[in-house]
Amino acid sequence: MVPELRLVRYFVAVAQERNITRAAERLHLSQPSLSAAMKQLEEQLGTPLLERSGRGLSLTPAGELLRDRGRELLEQAEAVALEVRERGGAPAARLRIGLTPTARWGVGPELLAACAAQAPAVMLYTSEDTTGALLRDVARGRIELAVTFCAAPAAVPSGVILEPLRDAPAVVHLPAEHPLAGRSSVTLADLAGETILVAGGGESGGFTDRVLGAFADAGLEPVTRPDPYPDLGLQAVREGLGVVVYARDAFPPTLDGSAFVTLEPVLSLPFHLARREGSETPARAAVLAAARGLPAA
């Protein structure tokens, strides 16, 4: 039996991630659904593709072959689909779009869904990186578009335009057992005795500047600590190293061990769509139109 292309695409993602949970997040699927799809693919092909152990996933020899040939198959299928759509006159193209990890659960999936609905002939190839790195990649032409988070004006390269996508109201990410976790809202003054986690490097400096600027405007000077982990404060908060003033879009709808409390007054954390000036094409125009139609937070 020839397997469905959908299952091959799922398998390639699993093979690249070597982790069902991470692959499911990347594909915007539930973990049980993806596990069932992998079992269905193995049944269709009549051979095991994945070896499961306490240390994670590894590929069988058949799985390694499908990973390599599967990527080729998907590229060929996409090329054929693109050519057919172009013959039909639709604004077709392959565009590389970068996503800040902060957009992983909110504006990122919403933008991709809007593009799929409004510009189905435009194939988007996504990758994740920090806002600073994404801006440089757009400027150098390595990617066509990028969803950025709290881009600092000084960090925007010449020739790169930022299109507003959404202003996300900040929330405070706390351990679930924290004394403030049960409140409906908190103020910056309520956080005066807390250690505030900030970006661990200069690639996300715009976010740090915005948060610390809000404290300064309120006449407060918080104790800060650079986040030692590259996971948007998740592990550091759980270890009690501090709390994070961040966008709710960065985290899944439910997260055991964490609480998200509204910050008042509202502190807006902006998402933008970055593009190079003078690089308009029908396909990019279609993506921009979809982006401009996204609802406010």
Buried (B, 14 or more C-beta within 10 A) or exposed (E): EEBEEEBBBBBBBBBEBBEBEBBBBBBEBEEEEBBEBBEBBBEEBEBEBBEEEEEEBEBBEBBEEBBEEBBEBBEEEBEEBBEEBEEEEBBBBBBBBBBBBBBBBBBBBBBBEBBEEEBEBBBBEBBBBBBBBBBBBBBEEBBBBBBBBBBBEEBBBEEBBBEEBBBBBBBBBBBEEBEBBEBEEBEBEBBBEBBBBBBBEEBBBBBBBBBBEBBEEBEBEBEBBEBEBEEBBBEBBBEEBBBBBBBBBBBEEEBEEBBBBBBBEEBBBBBBBBBBEEBEEEBBEBBBBBBEEBEEB
